[in-house]
């Protein structure tokens, strides 16, 4: 219908009150409060029944089976209320480092070994599962101290603060850096082990394996303790260790700047971009030249030499990922390596095509800047804040909207720019910033 025909039918619509331009100029202007650079959003997906997502799964008039997992990223409001700055995903639990609270550390999920603190409603009845993040008491001496880094294993976790490292949870193998007590009741335990430094050196990073722990000092030295049956402590033997002891081998005189371990094989990267490994090597994680299935000394991985300087590493349950300075991603080992269903095992690192991470004629500058992994799934973050996942899709931990395994990297649909990703066994958590 033309405008003239409209006027003939309905006539001219006249305002009841004339527009007051002066009054219009004096009206307040409201802006969205998302321009603060420190503003973070927290998203989670995967297995919701363990409580690890910090989102209660039982809904009114709905069975548990219908909400056993979240297949798409779910915004966790707890993250914005408390300004979460650090996260770690364990085996069925998650820990959160926050700023906007008198408590600096929170935990949610399985708590069978007090890995997320001692909590009880009735005296003498500690909770073995938490469905919403609850504070963990660290007894920090300074109220201004901050959580710098978190890491979580099968049933223990580590929190790096301004005052050193705090460890809690299962210590059956000495992974909390203290004496092993026979028949210790970890569910009823409220003990948190505080290690201010090692050998007088400041601790700058922490990493949990399945049942062992690693510390990195500011001079690039690595210390380990815990389960050593596969050589994952890197101490030259296969015994358990209950005191943090410096790791030698090929990294004895190297400045290590990054550690990665989700199970029983460790990757370490030095300041020159070289990579070392030790632990369970039955899936050729150390390359084709090493035939032993367990290696207890840190070993330089020769097969990575031709790929240039390595900028990011990730070690899963049976596979490894690396990223070089050119933005190339390589994977090897056993599992879903990101190159289709026919590639399940490789002794040598294989390149994953950049086009699978969004590099094309429309996004020629798209590059991967960080790789990460859980025990059986992988993730990569690009310079534009896009997140790609692939691997075993246990309880929809890939966040792709389904629960089928994903054999190639696939972009996760999110309404935010991802800055960090944390992978557990069957759940994933990300820190992100809103698009501005």
C-alpha positions as CSV (number, residue, x, y, z in Angstrom):
1,X,0.0,0.0,0.0
2,X,1.3,3.4,-1.0
3,X,1.6,6.3,1.6
4,X,-1.1,8.3,-0.3
5,X,-3.5,5.3,-0.2
6,X,-2.8,4.9,3.5
7,X,-3.7,8.5,4.2
8,X,-6.9,8.2,2.2
9,X,-7.9,5.2,4.2
10,X,-6.8,6.2,7.7
11,X,-6.2,9.9,7.5
12,X,-3.3,11.7,9.1
13,X,-2.2,10.6,12.6
14,X,-1.7,13.6,14.7
15,X,0.3,13.7,18.0
16,X,-1.7,14.5,21.1
17,X,1.2,16.6,22.4
18,X,3.8,18.4,20.3
19,X,7.4,17.4,20.4
20,X,9.5,19.5,22.9
21,X,13.0,19.5,21.4
22,X,14.6,21.3,24.4
23,X,13.0,18.8,26.8
24,X,14.2,15.9,24.6
25,X,17.8,17.1,24.8
26,X,17.7,17.2,28.6
27,X,16.7,13.5,28.9
28,X,19.4,11.3,30.4
29,X,21.4,8.9,28.2
30,X,21.9,5.3,29.4
31,X,24.8,3.1,28.4
32,X,25.4,-0.6,28.7
33,X,27.8,-1.4,31.5
34,X,30.0,-3.8,29.5
35,X,32.9,-1.6,28.5
36,X,35.0,-2.5,31.5
37,X,38.0,-4.5,30.4
38,X,38.0,-6.6,33.5
39,X,34.4,-7.7,33.0
40,X,34.4,-11.5,32.5
41,X,31.7,-13.9,31.5
42,X,31.7,-17.5,32.7
43,X,30.3,-20.3,30.5
44,X,30.1,-24.0,31.2
45,X,28.7,-27.2,29.5
46,X,28.9,-30.9,29.7
47,X,28.0,-33.3,32.6
48,X,25.7,-31.4,34.9
49,X,24.9,-34.3,37.4
50,X,28.2,-34.1,39.2
51,X,27.6,-30.4,40.0
52,X,30.9,-29.4,38.3
53,X,29.1,-26.7,36.2
54,X,27.9,-24.8,39.3
55,X,24.3,-25.1,37.9
56,X,21.7,-27.1,39.7
57,X,20.3,-29.8,37.3
58,X,17.1,-30.8,39.1
59,X,14.1,-28.8,37.7
60,X,10.5,-28.8,38.8
61,X,8.5,-31.5,37.0
62,X,11.5,-32.7,35.0
63,X,13.4,-35.9,35.5
64,X,17.1,-36.0,36.0
65,X,17.6,-38.0,32.8
66,X,16.4,-35.1,30.7
67,X,19.0,-32.7,32.0
68,X,22.0,-35.0,32.5
69,X,24.2,-32.7,30.4
70,X,24.2,-29.3,28.8
71,X,24.9,-29.6,25.1
72,X,25.4,-25.9,24.5
73,X,27.4,-23.3,26.5
74,X,25.4,-22.0,29.5
75,X,26.1,-18.7,31.0
76,X,27.0,-19.1,34.7
77,X,25.8,-16.0,36.6
78,X,28.1,-16.9,39.6
79,X,31.0,-15.8,37.5
80,X,29.8,-12.3,37.0
81,X,28.6,-11.8,40.6
82,X,32.0,-12.7,42.0
83,X,34.2,-11.7,39.1
84,X,35.9,-15.1,38.5
85,X,39.5,-14.7,37.3
86,X,40.8,-18.2,37.5
87,X,39.3,-21.7,36.9
88,X,40.4,-25.3,37.0
89,X,38.4,-28.4,36.0
90,X,39.1,-31.6,37.8
91,X,37.5,-35.1,37.5
92,X,33.9,-34.1,38.1
93,X,34.5,-30.9,40.0
94,X,35.5,-27.3,39.3
95,X,37.3,-24.6,41.4
96,X,36.9,-20.9,40.9
97,X,39.3,-18.1,41.9
98,X,37.3,-14.8,42.6
99,X,37.9,-11.2,43.4
100,X,34.6,-9.8,44.6
101,X,34.3,-11.8,47.8
102,X,36.0,-12.2,51.2
103,X,36.6,-15.8,50.2
104,X,39.1,-16.1,47.3
105,X,38.3,-19.7,46.3
106,X,35.1,-21.5,45.6
107,X,34.3,-25.1,44.5
108,X,31.5,-27.0,43.0
109,X,31.0,-30.7,42.1
110,X,32.2,-34.0,43.5
111,X,33.8,-33.7,46.9
112,X,34.4,-37.3,48.0
113,X,37.9,-36.4,49.1
114,X,37.4,-32.8,50.3
115,X,39.0,-31.7,47.0
116,X,36.8,-28.6,47.1
117,X,37.0,-28.1,50.9
118,X,35.2,-29.5,53.9
119,X,31.5,-28.8,53.9
120,X,28.7,-30.1,56.1
121,X,25.2,-29.2,56.9
122,X,24.9,-31.5,59.9
123,X,27.8,-32.0,62.3
124,X,29.8,-35.1,61.3
125,X,28.1,-35.5,57.9
126,X,30.4,-33.9,55.3
127,X,28.9,-33.3,51.8
128,X,30.3,-35.5,49.0
129,X,28.8,-33.3,46.3
130,X,28.0,-29.6,45.9
131,X,25.7,-28.4,43.1
132,X,26.5,-24.7,43.5
133,X,29.9,-23.0,44.1
134,X,30.7,-22.8,47.9
135,X,33.6,-21.0,49.5
136,X,36.8,-22.9,50.3
137,X,38.6,-21.6,53.4
138,X,42.4,-21.2,52.7
139,X,43.2,-19.1,55.9
140,X,45.1,-16.5,53.9
141,X,47.1,-14.2,56.0
142,X,46.5,-11.1,53.9
143,X,43.0,-10.1,52.8
144,X,44.4,-8.5,49.6
145,X,46.0,-11.8,48.5
146,X,44.9,-13.1,45.1
147,X,44.4,-16.4,43.4
148,X,47.0,-16.4,40.6
149,X,46.5,-19.9,39.1
150,X,44.4,-23.0,39.8
151,X,44.9,-26.7,38.8
152,X,42.9,-29.8,39.5
153,X,43.5,-33.5,39.3
154,X,41.4,-36.6,39.9
155,X,40.6,-35.8,43.5
156,X,42.9,-33.0,44.6
157,X,43.5,-29.4,43.6
158,X,46.1,-26.7,43.9
159,X,45.7,-23.0,44.3
160,X,48.6,-20.6,43.6
161,X,48.3,-17.4,45.6
162,X,50.5,-14.4,46.5
163,X,51.3,-16.4,49.7
164,X,52.4,-19.6,48.0
165,X,50.5,-22.8,47.1
166,X,47.6,-24.4,48.9
167,X,46.8,-28.1,48.3
168,X,43.8,-30.1,49.4
169,X,42.0,-33.4,48.7
170,X,43.2,-36.9,48.2
171,X,46.8,-37.5,49.3
172,X,47.0,-41.3,48.9
173,X,50.2,-41.0,46.8
174,X,51.6,-37.8,48.4
175,X,50.2,-35.6,45.6
176,X,49.4,-32.9,48.2
177,X,53.0,-32.6,49.1
178,X,52.6,-34.0,52.7
179,X,53.2,-37.2,54.5
180,X,50.9,-40.1,53.5
181,X,48.7,-41.2,56.4
182,X,47.4,-44.7,56.4
183,X,43.6,-45.0,56.3
184,X,43.2,-41.2,56.3
185,X,39.5,-40.2,55.9
186,X,39.7,-37.7,53.1
187,X,35.9,-37.1,53.0
188,X,36.0,-35.8,56.6
189,X,39.3,-34.0,56.2
190,X,39.5,-30.2,56.4
191,X,43.3,-30.0,56.2
192,X,44.8,-27.7,53.6
193,X,48.5,-27.9,53.0
194,X,50.3,-24.6,52.6
195,X,53.7,-24.4,50.8
196,X,55.0,-20.8,50.7
197,X,58.0,-21.7,48.5
198,X,60.3,-24.5,47.5
199,X,64.0,-24.4,48.3
200,X,63.5,-20.7,49.0
201,X,62.3,-20.0,45.5
202,X,59.0,-18.3,44.5
203,X,56.4,-20.5,42.9
204,X,55.0,-19.1,39.7
205,X,52.9,-21.9,38.2
206,X,51.1,-25.2,39.3
207,X,49.9,-28.2,37.4
208,X,48.0,-31.3,38.5
209,X,48.2,-34.6,36.8
210,X,45.8,-37.4,37.6
211,X,47.4,-38.2,41.0
212,X,50.6,-36.2,41.0
213,X,51.5,-32.5,41.2
214,X,54.0,-30.2,39.6
215,X,55.3,-26.8,40.7
216,X,57.2,-24.3,38.5
217,X,59.5,-21.7,40.1
218,X,60.4,-18.3,38.8
219,X,63.8,-19.5,37.7
220,X,62.3,-22.2,35.5
221,X,62.9,-25.2,37.8
222,X,60.2,-28.0,38.0
223,X,59.3,-29.8,41.3
224,X,57.1,-32.8,41.6
225,X,55.4,-35.2,44.0
226,X,52.7,-37.9,44.1
227,X,52.1,-41.0,42.1
228,X,55.1,-42.1,40.1
229,X,54.2,-45.6,38.8
230,X,54.4,-44.4,35.2
231,X,57.4,-42.1,35.8
232,X,55.1,-39.0,35.7
233,X,57.1,-37.4,38.6
234,X,60.2,-37.4,36.4
235,X,62.5,-38.3,39.3
236,X,64.4,-41.1,37.7
237,X,62.3,-43.8,39.5
238,X,58.8,-45.1,39.6
239,X,58.1,-44.7,43.3
240,X,55.5,-42.4,45.0
241,X,56.9,-39.1,46.4
242,X,55.3,-37.2,49.3
243,X,57.7,-34.2,49.3
244,X,58.1,-31.8,46.3
245,X,61.5,-32.6,44.8
246,X,63.3,-30.9,41.9
247,X,63.0,-32.7,38.5
248,X,66.2,-33.3,36.6
249,X,66.8,-35.1,33.3
250,X,67.0,-33.1,30.1
251,X,65.3,-30.1,31.8
252,X,67.9,-29.8,34.6
253,X,69.6,-26.8,33.1
254,X,66.5,-25.4,31.1
255,X,64.2,-22.5,32.0
256,X,60.8,-24.1,31.8
257,X,57.9,-21.6,31.3
258,X,54.9,-23.9,30.7
259,X,53.7,-27.3,32.0
260,X,50.8,-29.4,30.9
261,X,49.4,-32.7,32.2
262,X,45.8,-34.1,32.4
263,X,46.6,-37.7,33.3
264,X,50.0,-39.4,33.6
265,X,52.2,-37.9,30.8
266,X,53.8,-34.5,31.2
267,X,54.8,-31.9,28.6
268,X,57.1,-29.0,29.4
269,X,58.1,-26.0,27.3
270,X,61.2,-23.9,27.8
271,X,61.9,-20.3,27.0
272,X,63.4,-21.2,23.6
273,X,60.2,-23.0,22.5
274,X,61.6,-26.5,22.9
275,X,59.4,-29.3,24.3
276,X,60.2,-32.1,26.7
277,X,58.1,-35.0,28.1
278,X,58.0,-37.8,30.6
279,X,55.6,-40.4,32.1
280,X,53.4,-42.9,30.4
281,X,54.6,-43.1,26.8
282,X,52.7,-46.2,25.6
283,X,51.0,-44.1,22.9
284,X,54.3,-42.7,21.4
285,X,54.0,-39.3,23.1
286,X,57.8,-39.0,23.0
287,X,57.9,-39.7,19.3
288,X,58.9,-42.7,17.2
289,X,62.5,-42.9,18.7
290,X,61.3,-43.9,22.2
291,X,60.0,-47.5,22.5
292,X,59.7,-47.6,26.3
293,X,56.2,-47.4,27.6
294,X,57.2,-45.6,30.8
295,X,59.9,-42.9,30.9
296,X,60.9,-41.5,34.3
297,X,63.3,-38.9,33.2
298,X,62.4,-35.7,31.3
299,X,63.3,-36.2,27.6
300,X,63.7,-33.8,24.8
301,X,61.2,-34.6,22.0
302,X,63.3,-34.6,18.9
303,X,60.4,-35.1,16.5
304,X,59.2,-31.5,17.2
305,X,62.5,-29.8,16.3
306,X,61.5,-29.1,12.7
307,X,58.3,-27.2,13.6
308,X,60.0,-24.1,14.9
309,X,59.4,-22.3,18.2
310,X,56.5,-23.9,20.2
311,X,54.2,-21.4,21.9
312,X,51.6,-23.6,23.5
313,X,51.4,-27.2,24.7
314,X,48.6,-29.6,25.9
315,X,48.9,-33.1,27.2
316,X,45.8,-35.3,27.4
317,X,45.2,-38.8,28.5
318,X,46.7,-40.5,25.5
319,X,47.6,-37.7,23.0
320,X,49.4,-34.4,22.8
321,X,48.9,-31.0,21.1
322,X,51.4,-28.2,20.3
323,X,51.1,-24.8,18.6
324,X,54.1,-23.1,16.9
325,X,54.8,-19.4,16.4
326,X,53.3,-19.6,12.9
327,X,49.9,-20.6,14.3
328,X,50.2,-24.3,13.2
329,X,48.6,-26.9,15.4
330,X,50.0,-30.4,15.5
331,X,48.6,-33.5,17.3
332,X,49.9,-37.0,17.9
333,X,49.4,-40.1,20.1
334,X,46.2,-42.1,20.4
335,X,42.6,-40.9,20.2
336,X,40.7,-38.4,18.1
337,X,43.5,-36.3,16.7
338,X,41.4,-33.9,14.7
339,X,42.1,-35.2,11.3
340,X,39.1,-37.5,10.7
341,X,37.8,-40.9,11.9
342,X,40.6,-42.8,10.1
343,X,43.4,-41.1,12.0
344,X,43.4,-42.6,15.5
345,X,47.1,-43.1,16.2
346,X,50.3,-41.4,15.1
347,X,53.8,-41.6,16.4
348,X,54.8,-38.3,14.7
349,X,53.0,-34.9,15.1
350,X,50.5,-34.3,12.3
351,X,49.4,-30.8,11.2
352,X,45.7,-29.9,11.5
353,X,44.8,-27.7,8.5
354,X,44.3,-24.0,9.4
355,X,41.1,-23.9,7.4
356,X,39.5,-26.0,10.2
357,X,40.2,-23.2,12.6
358,X,38.4,-20.6,10.4
359,X,41.3,-19.3,8.2
360,X,39.8,-18.5,4.8
361,X,39.4,-15.7,2.3
362,X,37.0,-13.9,4.6
363,X,39.2,-14.3,7.7
364,X,42.8,-14.5,6.3
365,X,44.3,-13.3,9.6
366,X,42.6,-15.9,11.8
367,X,45.2,-17.8,13.8
368,X,45.1,-20.2,16.8
369,X,46.8,-18.6,19.8
370,X,46.2,-21.3,22.5
371,X,45.6,-25.1,22.7
372,X,44.2,-27.0,25.6
373,X,42.7,-30.4,26.3
374,X,40.9,-32.7,28.8
375,X,41.6,-36.4,29.2
376,X,40.0,-37.2,25.8
377,X,38.9,-33.9,24.1
378,X,40.7,-30.9,22.7
379,X,40.2,-27.2,22.3
380,X,41.8,-24.2,20.5
381,X,41.3,-20.5,20.9
382,X,41.9,-18.1,18.0
383,X,43.1,-14.5,17.9
384,X,39.5,-13.4,17.3
385,X,38.2,-15.1,20.5
386,X,36.6,-18.1,18.6
387,X,36.7,-21.5,20.3
388,X,37.0,-24.8,18.4
389,X,36.6,-28.2,20.0
390,X,37.0,-31.8,18.9
391,X,37.5,-35.3,20.4
392,X,35.5,-37.7,22.6
393,X,32.2,-36.0,23.4
394,X,31.5,-37.5,26.8
395,X,28.3,-35.9,28.2
396,X,28.4,-33.3,25.4
397,X,31.6,-31.8,26.8
398,X,32.4,-30.3,23.4
399,X,29.5,-27.8,23.6
400,X,28.5,-28.4,20.0
401,X,24.8,-29.1,20.6
402,X,25.0,-32.9,20.4
403,X,26.7,-35.8,22.1
404,X,28.5,-37.5,19.2
405,X,32.2,-37.6,18.9
406,X,33.7,-34.9,16.8
407,X,36.6,-35.9,14.4
408,X,37.5,-32.4,13.2
409,X,37.8,-29.1,15.0
410,X,34.4,-27.4,15.0
411,X,33.5,-23.9,16.2
412,X,31.5,-23.6,19.4
413,X,28.6,-21.2,19.1
414,X,29.0,-18.5,21.8
415,X,27.9,-15.0,22.4
416,X,31.2,-13.9,23.7
417,X,34.9,-13.7,22.9
418,X,36.8,-16.6,24.6
419,X,39.9,-15.7,26.6
420,X,40.6,-19.0,28.4
421,X,39.3,-22.6,28.2
422,X,39.5,-25.3,30.9
423,X,38.7,-28.9,30.1
424,X,37.8,-31.7,32.5
425,X,36.9,-35.3,31.9
426,X,33.3,-34.6,30.8
427,X,32.8,-30.9,31.2
428,X,34.3,-27.7,30.0
429,X,34.4,-24.1,31.4
430,X,35.5,-20.9,29.6
431,X,36.3,-17.4,30.7
432,X,35.3,-14.8,28.0
433,X,34.5,-11.2,27.4
434,X,31.4,-9.8,25.8
435,X,31.5,-8.4,22.3
436,X,31.6,-4.6,22.5
